[in-house]
């Protein structure tokens, strides 16, 4: 039997204030995180990179 995997996909832009808590709250619930940044001018990409290589 193949196990079910859960992926989190988020499209974000300039979310440095809320992204750390958001990703931390689901870290143990998902198998992978995929973050699509649409041109942030803050530290959103760096924060996302701390949680996943899929930015």
PDB file of N, H, CA, C and O in Angstrom:
ATOM      1  N   UNK A   1       0.846  -1.183   0.000  1.00  0.00           N
ATOM      2  CA  UNK A   1       0.000   0.000   0.000  1.00  0.00           C
ATOM      3  C   UNK A   1       0.891   1.247   0.000  1.00  0.00           C
ATOM      4  O   UNK A   1       1.859   1.334   0.756  1.00  0.00           O
ATOM      5  N   UNK A   2       0.556   2.182  -0.839  1.00  0.00           N
ATOM      6  H   UNK A   2      -0.230   2.112  -1.453  1.00  0.00           H
ATOM      7  CA  UNK A   2       1.322   3.424  -0.942  1.00  0.00           C
ATOM      8  C   UNK A   2       0.746   4.437   0.029  1.00  0.00           C
ATOM      9  O   UNK A   2      -0.469   4.623   0.106  1.00  0.00           O
ATOM     10  N   UNK A   3       1.632   5.091   0.769  1.00  0.00           N
ATOM     11  H   UNK A   3       2.619   4.940   0.706  1.00  0.00           H
ATOM     12  CA  UNK A   3       1.186   6.111   1.714  1.00  0.00           C
ATOM     13  C   UNK A   3       0.765   7.379   0.994  1.00  0.00           C
ATOM     14  O   UNK A   3       1.230   7.663  -0.110  1.00  0.00           O
ATOM     15  N   UNK A   4      -0.097   8.120   1.611  1.00  0.00           N
ATOM     16  H   UNK A   4      -0.475   7.890   2.508  1.00  0.00           H
ATOM     17  CA  UNK A   4      -0.560   9.386   1.071  1.00  0.00           C
ATOM     18  C   UNK A   4       0.409  10.473   1.503  1.00  0.00           C
ATOM     19  O   UNK A   4       0.820  10.521   2.663  1.00  0.00           O
ATOM     20  N   UNK A   5       0.772  11.337   0.580  1.00  0.00           N
ATOM     21  H   UNK A   5       0.439  11.297  -0.362  1.00  0.00           H
ATOM     22  CA  UNK A   5       1.618  12.468   0.951  1.00  0.00           C
ATOM     23  C   UNK A   5       0.822  13.753   0.759  1.00  0.00           C
ATOM     24  O   UNK A   5      -0.036  13.852  -0.118  1.00  0.00           O
ATOM     25  N   UNK A   6       1.126  14.718   1.591  1.00  0.00           N
ATOM     26  H   UNK A   6       1.823  14.638   2.303  1.00  0.00           H
ATOM     27  CA  UNK A   6       0.425  16.004   1.549  1.00  0.00           C
ATOM     28  C   UNK A   6       1.428  17.095   1.238  1.00  0.00           C
ATOM     29  O   UNK A   6       2.456  17.220   1.903  1.00  0.00           O
ATOM     30  N   UNK A   7       1.116  17.888   0.217  1.00  0.00           N
ATOM     31  H   UNK A   7       0.281  17.787  -0.322  1.00  0.00           H
ATOM     32  CA  UNK A   7       1.955  19.012  -0.175  1.00  0.00           C
ATOM     33  C   UNK A   7       1.248  20.315   0.136  1.00  0.00           C
ATOM     34  O   UNK A   7       0.047  20.457  -0.093  1.00  0.00           O
ATOM     35  N   UNK A   8       1.996  21.251   0.654  1.00  0.00           N
ATOM     36  H   UNK A   8       2.972  21.136   0.840  1.00  0.00           H
ATOM     37  CA  UNK A   8       1.492  22.606   0.858  1.00  0.00           C
ATOM     38  C   UNK A   8       2.045  23.457  -0.276  1.00  0.00           C
ATOM     39  O   UNK A   8       3.259  23.526  -0.468  1.00  0.00           O
ATOM     40  N   UNK A   9       1.167  24.097  -1.019  1.00  0.00           N
ATOM     41  H   UNK A   9       0.181  24.041  -0.863  1.00  0.00           H
ATOM     42  CA  UNK A   9       1.560  25.028  -2.080  1.00  0.00           C
ATOM     43  C   UNK A   9       1.005  26.392  -1.724  1.00  0.00           C
ATOM     44  O   UNK A   9      -0.191  26.537  -1.474  1.00  0.00           O
ATOM     45  N   UNK A  10       1.874  27.394  -1.701  1.00  0.00           N
ATOM     46  H   UNK A  10       2.846  27.276  -1.904  1.00  0.00           H
ATOM     47  CA  UNK A  10       1.438  28.756  -1.378  1.00  0.00           C
ATOM     48  C   UNK A  10       2.003  29.730  -2.399  1.00  0.00           C
ATOM     49  O   UNK A  10       3.160  29.624  -2.805  1.00  0.00           O
ATOM     50  N   UNK A  11       1.178  30.668  -2.804  1.00  0.00           N
ATOM     51  H   UNK A  11       0.238  30.754  -2.474  1.00  0.00           H
ATOM     52  CA  UNK A  11       1.617  31.789  -3.632  1.00  0.00           C
ATOM     53  C   UNK A  11       1.667  32.990  -2.707  1.00  0.00           C
ATOM     54  O   UNK A  11       0.660  33.353  -2.099  1.00  0.00           O
ATOM     55  N   UNK A  12       2.842  33.611  -2.597  1.00  0.00           N
ATOM     56  H   UNK A  12       3.660  33.315  -3.090  1.00  0.00           H
ATOM     57  CA  UNK A  12       3.027  34.676  -1.616  1.00  0.00           C
ATOM     58  C   UNK A  12       3.705  35.891  -2.238  1.00  0.00           C
ATOM     59  O   UNK A  12       4.367  35.803  -3.272  1.00  0.00           O
ATOM     60  N   UNK A  13       3.517  37.016  -1.579  1.00  0.00           N
ATOM     61  H   UNK A  13       2.979  37.087  -0.739  1.00  0.00           H
ATOM     62  CA  UNK A  13       4.230  38.250  -1.933  1.00  0.00           C
ATOM     63  C   UNK A  13       4.239  39.153  -0.704  1.00  0.00           C
ATOM     64  O   UNK A  13       3.188  39.479  -0.152  1.00  0.00           O
ATOM     65  N   UNK A  14       5.432  39.550  -0.284  1.00  0.00           N
ATOM     66  H   UNK A  14       6.286  39.285  -0.732  1.00  0.00           H
ATOM     67  CA  UNK A  14       5.608  40.453   0.852  1.00  0.00           C
ATOM     68  C   UNK A  14       4.852  39.979   2.092  1.00  0.00           C
ATOM     69  O   UNK A  14       4.026  40.705   2.645  1.00  0.00           O
ATOM     70  N   UNK A  15       5.146  38.761   2.515  1.00  0.00           N
ATOM     71  H   UNK A  15       5.817  38.172   2.066  1.00  0.00           H
ATOM     72  CA  UNK A  15       4.459  38.149   3.658  1.00  0.00           C
ATOM     73  C   UNK A  15       5.400  37.876   4.823  1.00  0.00           C
ATOM     74  O   UNK A  15       5.163  36.944   5.592  1.00  0.00           O
ATOM     75  N   UNK A  16       6.467  38.667   4.976  1.00  0.00           N
ATOM     76  H   UNK A  16       6.659  39.425   4.352  1.00  0.00           H
ATOM     77  CA  UNK A  16       7.446  38.373   6.021  1.00  0.00           C
ATOM     78  C   UNK A  16       6.860  38.402   7.429  1.00  0.00           C
ATOM     79  O   UNK A  16       7.378  37.728   8.319  1.00  0.00           O
ATOM     80  N   UNK A  17       5.803  39.158   7.649  1.00  0.00           N
ATOM     81  H   UNK A  17       5.382  39.706   6.925  1.00  0.00           H
ATOM     82  CA  UNK A  17       5.217  39.239   8.990  1.00  0.00           C
ATOM     83  C   UNK A  17       4.432  37.986   9.370  1.00  0.00           C
ATOM     84  O   UNK A  17       4.455  37.578  10.531  1.00  0.00           O
ATOM     85  N   UNK A  18       3.745  37.377   8.425  1.00  0.00           N
ATOM     86  H   UNK A  18       3.726  37.708   7.482  1.00  0.00           H
ATOM     87  CA  UNK A  18       2.880  36.245   8.763  1.00  0.00           C
ATOM     88  C   UNK A  18       3.424  34.887   8.318  1.00  0.00           C
ATOM     89  O   UNK A  18       2.998  33.854   8.833  1.00  0.00           O
ATOM     90  N   UNK A  19       4.345  34.878   7.382  1.00  0.00           N
ATOM     91  H   UNK A  19       4.691  35.718   6.962  1.00  0.00           H
ATOM     92  CA  UNK A  19       4.815  33.601   6.829  1.00  0.00           C
ATOM     93  C   UNK A  19       5.503  32.686   7.847  1.00  0.00           C
ATOM     94  O   UNK A  19       5.237  31.485   7.832  1.00  0.00           O
ATOM     95  N   UNK A  20       6.369  33.190   8.726  1.00  0.00           N
ATOM     96  H   UNK A  20       6.585  34.166   8.738  1.00  0.00           H
ATOM     97  CA  UNK A  20       7.019  32.267   9.670  1.00  0.00           C
ATOM     98  C   UNK A  20       6.027  31.492  10.536  1.00  0.00           C
ATOM     99  O   UNK A  20       6.158  30.276  10.683  1.00  0.00           O
ATOM    100  N   UNK A  21       5.052  32.169  11.103  1.00  0.00           N
ATOM    101  H   UNK A  21       4.946  33.156  10.984  1.00  0.00           H
ATOM    102  CA  UNK A  21       4.057  31.483  11.939  1.00  0.00           C
ATOM    103  C   UNK A  21       3.203  30.537  11.116  1.00  0.00           C
ATOM    104  O   UNK A  21       2.872  29.441  11.568  1.00  0.00           O
ATOM    105  N   UNK A  22       2.850  30.952   9.925  1.00  0.00           N
ATOM    106  H   UNK A  22       3.119  31.842   9.558  1.00  0.00           H
ATOM    107  CA  UNK A  22       2.029  30.113   9.051  1.00  0.00           C
ATOM    108  C   UNK A  22       2.750  28.804   8.727  1.00  0.00           C
ATOM    109  O   UNK A  22       2.183  27.725   8.893  1.00  0.00           O
ATOM    110  N   UNK A  23       3.986  28.897   8.272  1.00  0.00           N
ATOM    111  H   UNK A  23       4.448  29.774   8.137  1.00  0.00           H
ATOM    112  CA  UNK A  23       4.721  27.686   7.898  1.00  0.00           C
ATOM    113  C   UNK A  23       5.053  26.826   9.106  1.00  0.00           C
ATOM    114  O   UNK A  23       5.010  25.599   9.024  1.00  0.00           O
ATOM    115  N   UNK A  24       5.381  27.454  10.216  1.00  0.00           N
ATOM    116  H   UNK A  24       5.416  28.452  10.282  1.00  0.00           H
ATOM    117  CA  UNK A  24       5.677  26.692  11.430  1.00  0.00           C
ATOM    118  C   UNK A  24       4.455  25.921  11.911  1.00  0.00           C
ATOM    119  O   UNK A  24       4.584  24.821  12.447  1.00  0.00           O
ATOM    120  N   UNK A  25       3.274  26.494  11.722  1.00  0.00           N
ATOM    121  H   UNK A  25       3.170  27.388  11.286  1.00  0.00           H
ATOM    122  CA  UNK A  25       2.062  25.842  12.214  1.00  0.00           C
ATOM    123  C   UNK A  25       1.673  24.600  11.417  1.00  0.00           C
ATOM    124  O   UNK A  25       0.924  23.762  11.919  1.00  0.00           O
ATOM    125  N   UNK A  26       2.162  24.467  10.195  1.00  0.00           N
ATOM    126  H   UNK A  26       2.771  25.148   9.788  1.00  0.00           H
ATOM    127  CA  UNK A  26       1.818  23.296   9.379  1.00  0.00           C
ATOM    128  C   UNK A  26       3.000  22.379   9.113  1.00  0.00           C
ATOM    129  O   UNK A  26       2.848  21.344   8.465  1.00  0.00           O
ATOM    130  N   UNK A  27       4.154  22.742   9.597  1.00  0.00           N
ATOM    131  H   UNK A  27       4.277  23.583  10.123  1.00  0.00           H
ATOM    132  CA  UNK A  27       5.399  21.997   9.324  1.00  0.00           C
ATOM    133  C   UNK A  27       5.254  20.498   9.592  1.00  0.00           C
ATOM    134  O   UNK A  27       5.714  19.681   8.794  1.00  0.00           O
ATOM    135  N   UNK A  28       4.635  20.139  10.680  1.00  0.00           N
ATOM    136  H   UNK A  28       4.262  20.803  11.329  1.00  0.00           H
ATOM    137  CA  UNK A  28       4.515  18.722  11.050  1.00  0.00           C
ATOM    138  C   UNK A  28       3.348  18.024  10.346  1.00  0.00           C
ATOM    139  O   UNK A  28       3.210  16.806  10.452  1.00  0.00           O
ATOM    140  N   UNK A  29       2.518  18.765   9.642  1.00  0.00           N
ATOM    141  H   UNK A  29       2.630  19.755   9.556  1.00  0.00           H
ATOM    142  CA  UNK A  29       1.328  18.190   9.012  1.00  0.00           C
ATOM    143  C   UNK A  29       1.512  17.867   7.535  1.00  0.00           C
ATOM    144  O   UNK A  29       0.715  17.125   6.961  1.00  0.00           O
ATOM    145  N   UNK A  30       2.559  18.418   6.911  1.00  0.00           N
ATOM    146  H   UNK A  30       3.207  19.021   7.377  1.00  0.00           H
ATOM    147  CA  UNK A  30       2.746  18.234   5.466  1.00  0.00           C
ATOM    148  C   UNK A  30       4.060  17.520   5.194  1.00  0.00           C
ATOM    149  O   UNK A  30       4.989  17.559   6.001  1.00  0.00           O
ATOM    150  N   UNK A  31       4.115  16.866   4.035  1.00  0.00           N
ATOM    151  H   UNK A  31       3.360  16.834   3.380  1.00  0.00           H
ATOM    152  CA  UNK A  31       5.320  16.161   3.624  1.00  0.00           C
ATOM    153  C   UNK A  31       6.278  17.051   2.840  1.00  0.00           C
ATOM    154  O   UNK A  31       7.487  16.818   2.821  1.00  0.00           O
ATOM    155  N   UNK A  32       5.729  18.060   2.202  1.00  0.00           N
ATOM    156  H   UNK A  32       4.748  18.250   2.217  1.00  0.00           H
ATOM    157  CA  UNK A  32       6.564  19.010   1.470  1.00  0.00           C
ATOM    158  C   UNK A  32       5.876  20.361   1.412  1.00  0.00           C
ATOM    159  O   UNK A  32       4.651  20.465   1.482  1.00  0.00           O
ATOM    160  N   UNK A  33       6.700  21.394   1.283  1.00  0.00           N
ATOM    161  H   UNK A  33       7.695  21.310   1.226  1.00  0.00           H
ATOM    162  CA  UNK A  33       6.201  22.762   1.137  1.00  0.00           C
ATOM    163  C   UNK A  33       6.755  23.319  -0.163  1.00  0.00           C
ATOM    164  O   UNK A  33       7.951  23.222  -0.437  1.00  0.00           O
ATOM    165  N   UNK A  34       5.879  23.896  -0.950  1.00  0.00           N
ATOM    166  H   UNK A  34       4.908  23.975  -0.728  1.00  0.00           H
ATOM    167  CA  UNK A  34       6.273  24.547  -2.193  1.00  0.00           C
ATOM    168  C   UNK A  34       5.775  25.978  -2.112  1.00  0.00           C
ATOM    169  O   UNK A  34       4.571  26.219  -2.027  1.00  0.00           O
ATOM    170  N   UNK A  35       6.702  26.928  -2.138  1.00  0.00           N
ATOM    171  H   UNK A  35       7.680  26.732  -2.207  1.00  0.00           H
ATOM    172  CA  UNK A  35       6.355  28.331  -1.993  1.00  0.00           C
ATOM    173  C   UNK A  35       6.680  29.046  -3.303  1.00  0.00           C
ATOM    174  O   UNK A  35       7.814  28.999  -3.781  1.00  0.00           O
ATOM    175  N   UNK A  36       5.688  29.697  -3.870  1.00  0.00           N
ATOM    176  H   UNK A  36       4.767  29.734  -3.482  1.00  0.00           H
ATOM    177  CA  UNK A  36       5.862  30.483  -5.092  1.00  0.00           C
ATOM    178  C   UNK A  36       5.805  31.949  -4.707  1.00  0.00           C
ATOM    179  O   UNK A  36       4.768  32.448  -4.269  1.00  0.00           O
ATOM    180  N   UNK A  37       6.924  32.633  -4.872  1.00  0.00           N
ATOM    181  H   UNK A  37       7.767  32.228  -5.228  1.00  0.00           H
ATOM    182  CA  UNK A  37       6.986  34.057  -4.541  1.00  0.00           C
ATOM    183  C   UNK A  37       6.789  34.858  -5.819  1.00  0.00           C
ATOM    184  O   UNK A  37       7.436  34.599  -6.834  1.00  0.00           O
ATOM    185  N   UNK A  38       5.892  35.832  -5.757  1.00  0.00           N
ATOM    186  H   UNK A  38       5.367  36.042  -4.932  1.00  0.00           H
ATOM    187  CA  UNK A  38       5.546  36.601  -6.957  1.00  0.00           C
ATOM    188  C   UNK A  38       6.182  37.989  -6.964  1.00  0.00           C
ATOM    189  O   UNK A  38       5.586  38.949  -7.452  1.00  0.00           O
ATOM    190  N   UNK A  39       7.396  38.090  -6.419  1.00  0.00           N
ATOM    191  H   UNK A  39       7.881  37.310  -6.023  1.00  0.00           H
ATOM    192  CA  UNK A  39       8.121  39.345  -6.497  1.00  0.00           C
ATOM    193  C   UNK A  39       8.191  40.117  -5.202  1.00  0.00           C
ATOM    194  O   UNK A  39       8.081  41.343  -5.208  1.00  0.00           O
ATOM    195  N   UNK A  40       8.371  39.432  -4.099  1.00  0.00           N
ATOM    196  H   UNK A  40       8.460  38.436  -4.094  1.00  0.00           H
ATOM    197  CA  UNK A  40       8.444  40.105  -2.804  1.00  0.00           C
ATOM    198  C   UNK A  40       9.628  41.068  -2.752  1.00  0.00           C
ATOM    199  O   UNK A  40      10.691  40.816  -3.319  1.00  0.00           O
ATOM    200  N   UNK A  41       9.404  42.170  -2.056  1.00  0.00           N
ATOM    201  H   UNK A  41       8.540  42.374  -1.595  1.00  0.00           H
ATOM    202  CA  UNK A  41      10.463  43.152  -1.841  1.00  0.00           C
ATOM    203  C   UNK A  41      10.917  43.158  -0.384  1.00  0.00           C
ATOM    204  O   UNK A  41      11.698  44.020   0.019  1.00  0.00           O
ATOM    205  N   UNK A  42      10.433  42.207   0.402  1.00  0.00           N
ATOM    206  H   UNK A  42       9.798  41.507   0.075  1.00  0.00           H
ATOM    207  CA  UNK A  42      10.849  42.078   1.797  1.00  0.00           C
ATOM    208  C   UNK A  42      11.616  40.763   1.947  1.00  0.00           C
ATOM    209  O   UNK A  42      12.186  40.280   0.968  1.00  0.00           O
ATOM    210  N   UNK A  43      11.645  40.191   3.105  1.00  0.00           N
ATOM    211  H   UNK A  43      11.183  40.584   3.900  1.00  0.00           H
ATOM    212  CA  UNK A  43      12.412  38.964   3.365  1.00  0.00           C
ATOM    213  C   UNK A  43      11.607  37.677   3.193  1.00  0.00           C
ATOM    214  O   UNK A  43      11.984  36.637   3.732  1.00  0.00           O
ATOM    215  N   UNK A  44      10.524  37.738   2.461  1.00  0.00           N
ATOM    216  H   UNK A  44      10.218  38.583   2.024  1.00  0.00           H
ATOM    217  CA  UNK A  44       9.670  36.564   2.281  1.00  0.00           C
ATOM    218  C   UNK A  44      10.439  35.372   1.721  1.00  0.00           C
ATOM    219  O   UNK A  44      10.301  34.264   2.239  1.00  0.00           O
ATOM    220  N   UNK A  45      11.236  35.564   0.690  1.00  0.00           N
ATOM    221  H   UNK A  45      11.348  36.464   0.269  1.00  0.00           H
ATOM    222  CA  UNK A  45      11.970  34.452   0.077  1.00  0.00           C
ATOM    223  C   UNK A  45      12.959  33.821   1.054  1.00  0.00           C
ATOM    224  O   UNK A  45      13.091  32.597   1.100  1.00  0.00           O
ATOM    225  N   UNK A  46      13.642  34.635   1.823  1.00  0.00           N
ATOM    226  H   UNK A  46      13.535  35.629   1.786  1.00  0.00           H
ATOM    227  CA  UNK A  46      14.604  34.111   2.781  1.00  0.00           C
ATOM    228  C   UNK A  46      13.905  33.327   3.883  1.00  0.00           C
ATOM    229  O   UNK A  46      14.395  32.283   4.316  1.00  0.00           O
ATOM    230  N   UNK A  47      12.768  33.826   4.333  1.00  0.00           N
ATOM    231  H   UNK A  47      12.370  34.673   3.981  1.00  0.00           H
ATOM    232  CA  UNK A  47      12.007  33.119   5.367  1.00  0.00           C
ATOM    233  C   UNK A  47      11.518  31.778   4.831  1.00  0.00           C
ATOM    234  O   UNK A  47      11.664  30.751   5.493  1.00  0.00           O
ATOM    235  N   UNK A  48      10.941  31.786   3.637  1.00  0.00           N
ATOM    236  H   UNK A  48      10.823  32.621   3.099  1.00  0.00           H
ATOM    237  CA  UNK A  48      10.466  30.539   3.031  1.00  0.00           C
ATOM    238  C   UNK A  48      11.608  29.541   2.858  1.00  0.00           C
ATOM    239  O   UNK A  48      11.425  28.341   3.067  1.00  0.00           O
ATOM    240  N   UNK A  49      12.778  30.032   2.480  1.00  0.00           N
ATOM    241  H   UNK A  49      12.927  31.006   2.310  1.00  0.00           H
ATOM    242  CA  UNK A  49      13.940  29.161   2.269  1.00  0.00           C
ATOM    243  C   UNK A  49      14.404  28.489   3.560  1.00  0.00           C
ATOM    244  O   UNK A  49      15.050  27.442   3.513  1.00  0.00           O
ATOM    245  N   UNK A  50      14.087  29.067   4.692  1.00  0.00           N
ATOM    246  H   UNK A  50      13.562  29.917   4.731  1.00  0.00           H
ATOM    247  CA  UNK A  50      14.424  28.444   5.963  1.00  0.00           C
ATOM    248  C   UNK A  50      13.562  27.203   6.245  1.00  0.00           C
ATOM    249  O   UNK A  50      13.937  26.351   7.051  1.00  0.00           O
ATOM    250  N   UNK A  51      12.417  27.112   5.579  1.00  0.00           N
ATOM    251  H   UNK A  51      12.113  27.804   4.924  1.00  0.00           H
ATOM    252  CA  UNK A  51      11.489  26.002   5.787  1.00  0.00           C
ATOM    253  C   UNK A  51      11.553  24.956   4.676  1.00  0.00           C
ATOM    254  O   UNK A  51      11.244  23.787   4.902  1.00  0.00           O
ATOM    255  N   UNK A  52      11.955  25.379   3.470  1.00  0.00           N
ATOM    256  H   UNK A  52      12.206  26.330   3.286  1.00  0.00           H
ATOM    257  CA  UNK A  52      11.953  24.464   2.327  1.00  0.00           C
ATOM    258  C   UNK A  52      12.942  24.910   1.268  1.00  0.00           C
ATOM    259  O   UNK A  52      13.273  26.092   1.167  1.00  0.00           O
ATOM    260  N   UNK A  53      13.414  23.948   0.476  1.00  0.00           N
ATOM    261  H   UNK A  53      13.145  22.989   0.559  1.00  0.00           H
ATOM    262  CA  UNK A  53      14.268  24.271  -0.663  1.00  0.00           C
ATOM    263  C   UNK A  53      13.437  24.583  -1.902  1.00  0.00           C
ATOM    264  O   UNK A  53      13.976  25.028  -2.915  1.00  0.00           O
ATOM    265  N   UNK A  54      12.133  24.354  -1.826  1.00  0.00           N
ATOM    266  H   UNK A  54      11.695  23.992  -1.002  1.00  0.00           H
ATOM    267  CA  UNK A  54      11.244  24.544  -2.977  1.00  0.00           C
ATOM    268  C   UNK A  54      10.629  25.951  -2.968  1.00  0.00           C
ATOM    269  O   UNK A  54       9.437  26.119  -2.711  1.00  0.00           O
ATOM    270  N   UNK A  55      11.465  26.953  -3.253  1.00  0.00           N
ATOM    271  H   UNK A  55      12.433  26.816  -3.462  1.00  0.00           H
ATOM    272  CA  UNK A  55      10.995  28.341  -3.305  1.00  0.00           C
ATOM    273  C   UNK A  55      11.207  28.838  -4.714  1.00  0.00           C
ATOM    274  O   UNK A  55      10.889  29.988  -5.017  1.00  0.00           O
TER     275      UNK A  55
END
